Amino acid sequence: MDVRGTVAAGFEPVRDAFIRNFEQRGERGAAVTVYRDGQKVVDVWAGTRDVDGTEPWAVDTVQIVRSAGKGIAAAVPLLLHQRGQVDLDAPVGTYWPEFKAAGKERVLVRHLLSHRAGLPALDCPLTPSEAADGICGPQAVAAQRPQWEPGTDHGYHAQTYSWLIGELVRRVTGRTVGRWIAEEIARPLGLDFWFGLPADEAHRVGRIGPVEPPAVPGNGGTLRVRPKRSVTEAYRDPKSLTRRAFGAIDPLPDENDPGYRAAELPASNGIATARALARCYAAMIGPVDGHRLFAPATLTLARTEESAGPDRVLVVNTRFGLGYMLHGPAAPLLARGSFGHPGRGGSLGFADPESGVAFGYVTNGLQKGVTADPRAQALVRAVRSAL
């Protein structure tokens, strides 16, 4: 396996685990980056740029990271709060008057970030073009009646998060969330990260696609990791809240389509390097080349538990802070105080303030599962062993 990049002394186990992902876990093309105390200690990549191709993954290859982008999008309302522009305990309708319709007068900004707004699904799903136009999505969630009394329970807002967070940011700042991140986060930190991929960067994006995880040897045969029956049934039932939440865009968009990549959908189509994810999270917990994103109080907000227990959409127990998944069975991060966000199919970004670690992993081979991808988890275990 031709692995390129750099690894600091003591972090060789991460490179070894990365190689084993190709040898044992069906990896096609991927990159992983780790920062510690604001310094890059792992930055490696290997395989092919396209999941179904032969061109090598390059130092500047970027990929769609799906929901791993939610963690970067969540930083925007938290930073607006830090700057005094957003009150997390204000009704969303304070900033977005049309949102008050259909019983949502008491939905708070913090409910959007902690998946407690009761709006994971739409009665009338949007087409891919409607989802991407910046108008139909906000109008749909503003008109939608909640699935439960807002603030009383939680369920993962898999797709509607795009329009809830995106429109809140636009109403407060006059800028789209993609533009705000580009100007206020990506440019100062030098990140290769976009919601709304510029045309002149399109040549860098690899093709993503599904891959089957390899069989795992077991007693007398082979075993595959299988989800619980209740989870499987929820994803199969077209009437379930799970299917409806993930199907808020119907039919599912072609994630390799240039038009989709150019749209701004912070729930699902962030495009990044592993380096960008790790560097951004590093700046959330401490200075990186003189830049720091979160003040201590904001960092506390990001990783203080807001939602915990059975998730109405994911049908497993989840834990959320304000915008971030927290360490737990659904998102096994580095330690109890870690916060971040996985992307369905593999990608992962997170930070652990206690150890000073920030982590980014991107892949073009999408395996089944929303959280706890075995390749990402192997890398996380290797980081833990290196500390």
N, C-alpha and C positions, 0 to 999 in steps of 0.2 A: 504494500500500500504506500503510495507516494503522498506523504503528508507534508504540507508546506506550512511555514510560519515559524513562530518562536514560542519557547516555553522556558520560564524562569526556573532556576534550580529549586527543587523540592516539589514542583508541580508536574513532574513527569507522569504521575499516575493519570492525570487528565488526558494527556496525549495517548497513553496506552489504552484507556477506556474508549477514546475516540476511534482508535484503530479497530478495537474489538467490535464496535458498532457496525463497521463495514464487514467484518469477518463473520459475525454471529447474529446480527440483528437487522440485516437487510438494508443497511444504509446505501444510498446511491450517490448523493452529493450533499455535503454539509460543512458547517463551520461552527466553531465554538470559541468564545472569548471570555476571559475572566479578568476582572480587575480586583486588586486588593489595596485598600487605603489610597485610592486614587491613581494607582500605578497598574499598568497592564502586565499581567504575569503569564497569561496564556492567550495565544492568538493563532489558531491553526485551522486549516481547511484542506479538503481532499475530495476525491471523486469527480463526478461530471457536473457541469453547470446545469444541464437539463436532465430531468429524471429519466428520460428515454433517449438520451444522446450520448455522444462520445467526447465532446469538447471539454477540456479540463475546467474545473472550478477555478476561477482566478481570484487574485487578491481583492478585486473590487466587485465580485459577483454579489448581486442582491437577490432577495427572494420575497415573495409574499409571505407574511408571517401570521396571517389570519388574526385570531384574537389576542395574540401576544402584543399586537398594537394597542389593545385596549389600555394597557398599563401606561403607554406614552400619552394617549389621549386623556386619561384620567389626571395626568399632571397639570393639564391646562386649567380646569376649574379650581384645583387646589392652589395653583399659583395665582389665579385671579383672586381667590379668597385671601391668600397671603398678602396681596397688594391692596386689599380693601375694596375690591370691585365686586365681589360676590359674597353674600351671606349664605352659608351652608344651611342655616335654619330658616331661610326665607322660602315662601311658596315659589315654585317655579313660575307661576303666573305673574309674579312681581316683575320678572324680566321678559316674559313671553305671555302676554295677556290671552291669546287664543288658546293656550294650553288649559285654561281653567274649565273648559267644557267637559261634560259627561262625568261629573263627580270627581274631578281632579283638583278641586280648589285647595285641598290640604296636602297635595304632593309637594314635598320639600326638595330642595336641591340635593340634600344628603341622601334622599331616597333614590334618586337617579344613580348616584355613585355606588350605593350599596345594594342595588338590585331589589329594592323594596317598593318600587313605584307601582307594581301590579300591571305593567305594560309589556310583558315579554312577547306577546303575539298580537297580530292584527286580524280583525274580522274579515278584511279583504286584503289578501297579500298583494304586494307590489310586483310588477314586472321588473326585470333587471334595469331597463331604461328608466322607469319611474323611480326606482330605488336610488339611482345615481344622479338624478337631475337637480337635487338640492331643494326641491319644492314639494314633491309628492310625499316624501318621507315625513318631514316635519308636519305637514298637514294631516297625514294619517294618524300619527301618534297624538296630535293635539285633539283630534276628534274621537279617539278610541276610548271606550269605557274600560276601566281597570278590571282585571281578572280577580282581584281580591282588594279588600280595603287597604289602600296605600299605607305603608308603614307598619302593618301588622304581621307581615310574613315576607319571605324572600324567594325569588326564583330567577335564574340566570336570564338576563335580557340579551340573548345571543346576537340578534340582528338589530332590534329596535334601539339598542345602545347608540348606534350610528347617528340616528336622527335626534335622539334625546340630548346627547352630549353636544353634538355638532350644532344644533339650533340654539341651545343655551349659550354656547360660546359666541355664536354669531350675533345673538341679540345683545349680549353684554359688550362685545368688543367691536362689532361691525366688521369683523374678519372671519373667514371660515376657519375651522379648526386646523385644516391643513396649512393654511397660510400662517396662522398664529404660531404653530409649531416650527415651521420653516424659519420664521423671523426671530422668534424669541428663544427657541431651544436648539434646533438643529444647526443654525448658522453660528451662534456663539460657541457651541461645543464641537463643531466640525463633524456632524453626524450625517451619515448616509441613511437617512430615514425620511419617508414621505407618506402622507395621505394625499394622493393626487400626484402620480408620477409625472415629472416633466418629460416632454417628448425627447429632449436631448440626453436623457438618462435611460431611455427604454432599451437600448442595446445591452445594458448590463444585467437585465433580469433573466433568470433562468426559468425554464418550464417546470411547473410542479405537477404532481400527479400521484394517484394512489399506488401504494406498494403493499404487498402482503408480508407481514412479519414471518420470519422463518419458524418452522416447528421447533419446539424446545424438547430435547430428549427427556423422557420420563421412564418410569418403570414399565417395561414391556412394550414400549412404543413411543409415540410422540404426544405431546400436550401443547395446547395453545391457551394463552390466557383469555378467558372468556368473561364478559361482564355478567352481572347478576341477571337473573331472568326478568325481574321487574324493570331493569334498565333496558334490556333488549326489547321487551314488549312495548315500552313507552316510545321507543324510536320507530317501531313498526306500525303503531296505531296512528292512522292519519288524523284522528280526532283528539289525540292526546295533546296536552299543553306542550310537551317536549317537541313533537313533530311540528306543531304550529309555530313554536318559537323559532326553531331553526328554518322553518319554511315561510318566514315573513317575506322572503323574496322568492317568487315562484314564476317560472322555473328557476332552478339554481343557476346563477351566472357562470359563465366560462371564466375562470380565474386567470387563464392565460391570455385572455383577450385584451389587446391594448386599450380599448375603451374602458374596460372594467378597471384596469390598473390606473388609468388617468382620473378615475372618480375619487371622491373623498368619502370613504365609508369607514369611520374609525372603529367600528365593531369588527371589521373583517378584512380590510384590504391594505393594511399597513405594509410597506415595502422597506426592507432594511437589510443591513449586514448584521452578523452576530456582534461585530465590533460596536456598532451603533447602539444596539440594545444594552450591552454591558456598560458602555461609557455613559449612557443616559442614566441608568440606574446608579452608577458610581457617583454621578453628580447629584443625585437625589439624597445621598447619605453623607456626602463630604465633598471637599473641593477637588476638582479635576483641572489641572492647569489653570488655576485661578478662578474657575467657574463653579458655583454651587447653586443648585436649584432650590431645594427645600430648606427652609429655616427649621430649627429643631421642633417647633410647635406643629409645623406642617407635616414633618416626618412622622410625628406621633399620630396625627390624624390619619395618615395613609395606612398605618399598620395597627390601629386600634380596632378591635372587633366591633362591627356594626350588625352583621348578620351571621348566624350560625345555626346548624342543624339541617333537617331535611330540606332539600332544595326542590321547589315545585316543578322545575324544568329539568334539571339534571338527574333527579330521582336518586341522588346520593347526598350524603352530608357535605355541605360546603361551608367555608368561612370567608367572609369578605370584610375588609376595611372600607375606607372611602375610595372606591375605584380599583381596589387591588384584591386579588385572592391572597389569603393568608395560609401559612403552613398548616397542613392537615392531610387527612387521607386522600382528599380529592386533588390536592396540590402539594405533594411532598417536596418542600423546598429545603433549604439548608438546615434551618433550626426554627424554633418556636417563634422568634421575632422576625422572620423573613417575610417579605411581601413582594408580589409580582404578578405575572399573568402568563399562563400557557396559551398556545394557539392550537386549535383542534388539528390533530394530525401530527404534532411534534414540536413545533417551535416553543421557546421558553425564554423569558427574561425575568430576573428578580434581583433583589438586593437583600443582604443580611447585615444590618447595622452593627451588630455586636462583633462580628468577625471582620467587618470592613470589606466583605466580598460583594461584588456585583457580577452577574452572569448573563451571557447571551448565547443562545443556540438557535440556528436556523437550518432547515433541511428542505430539500425538494421532493423527498419521498414521504407522502402522507400516509401514515398508518392509522388504523381505526382507533378511535378513542378521542375524547375531548380533553382529558387531563391525564397526568401521570404516564406520559409516553415512556416506554422502557429505555429508549436510547438517551433521552434527556436525563432520566433518573440515574442511569449508569454514570453519566458525566457528573451529576450532582454528588453521587456517592464518592466519586474519585476526588472531587474538590474537597469534600469533607475529610477524606483520608489524608489529604496533603496539608491540612491546617495544623 
